[in-house]
Amino acid sequence: MAYCVPGSLNDTDVKGKVVLCVGGGGISRIAKGQTVKDAGGAAMIVSNDAVTAYDIKPDAHVLPAAHVSYAAGQKIKAYINSTSTPTATIIFKGTVLGTKSAPMVASFSSRGQVCRVLAS
C-alpha cells in the first residue's frame, strides 16, 4: 500500500490490475488515480489513513475506484500479503432503493434536521 504519488508506480507492474493506494501524503485522491491510470492500472482502491479513518468523500475519479475506511484498507492489505495471487473486482450492482439507512454519512453531510428547535 503506497501513497501513489506521480511517478511512483513507473517501475511496478500494475498493468490491468486493481491498485491499493493509501489516502493522504499531500496527493489528492484524483491525482492518485491518474498515477494508477498512467502506469496502466485498471482500477484503484483508496484506503483512508489512520487519521482520516472513516471519513469518506466523493470524487470524480479518472478510472474505476472504490474509497474504503482505514480498517477495511488494513484488511485488504492483509489479504494482499496473504497470497501470491491476490484478486480484486469492482462490480456495480445497480441502484437499490428503499433499503435501511447507511450506518454513517459523509463528514460534509448530515442525517437531517435537529429535533430540538429553540422557541422564540
N, C-alpha and C positions, 0 to 999 in steps of 0.2 A: 504494500500500500504506500503510495507516494503522493506528493502534492501535485504532480502532473504539471510542473512548470513548463513553459515553452522550451522545446528542445530536449527535455529530459527523457523522452521516450525514443529518441532517434536511434539508439543502439539496442533497443529492446524489440523483440518480435511480438508485436501486438496486432499484426495484420489479420483482420477478420474476427478479432476477439473482443470480449467484453472486458473493459479495464476498470479496476477498482482504484479510485482516487480519493484521497482524504481532503476535506474542505480546509479552508484557511491557507496559511502560508503567503498571504498577500496577493493571491491569484484568484480572480473571480471564477465562479463555477462554469460560466460560459467559456472563459479562456481555457480552463482545464479541458473542456470538451473539444475545443478547437485543437489543442495539443494532441489529444487522443485521435481525433479525425485526421490530422496532418500525418500522424505516424501510421495510419492505416487501420486503426481500431474501428470496430463495427458499432460499439455502444459503450456507455460509461455508467458506472455506479459511483455516485458521490456519497461518501460517508462523512458525517459530521466528525469534528474532533471532540476531545473530551470537554472543551469549554462550551461549545455550542450544543452538545449532547442531543437534545430532542427538537431543536429549532429547525423547522423545515420551511424553505422559501421556494416559491415557484420561479422558474426561469424558462426563457425561450431558447432551449438548447439547440446546438447545431448538428446533433446526432441523437439517436435514441438514448434516453438517460433515465435513471431512477435515483432519487435522493433518499437516503436512509439515515436513521439515527446512529449515534456513536455505538450503542450496544449492538445494533444489527450489523454495523460495519465490522465490529470485532468478531462477530460470529462468522461473517463472510470470510474475513481474513483467516480465521482458524480453519475453516473448510478448505480454503485455497492451499494452506500449508499442510493439510492432512492427506493430500493426494497428489500424485504426479500428473494427473489429467483432470483438473477441475473443469466443470462445465457450468455455463450460465445461459439463461434465456430470458428475454423480456417479452412478455406476451400481453397485448391489450385484449382484455376480455369484455370490452364493451362498457357502456354506462349502465349502472344499476340504480334505479330509483326506488324510493320507499323503504330503504334499509335503515337500521338503527344508526343513530349518530356516531360519528367517529369519536374515539376516546380523547382526542386533543385537536386543537385548531392551531393554525399558524400564528406566530407571535404578533403579526400585524393585524390580526382579526379578533373577533370576539364571538361569544355564544349568544349575543343578543342584548336586549335592554336590561338594565339593573332594575330589579323589582322594587327597591326602596326609592321612592321619589319624595323629595322634600316638599312639604306643603308650604305655600307662601302666606 
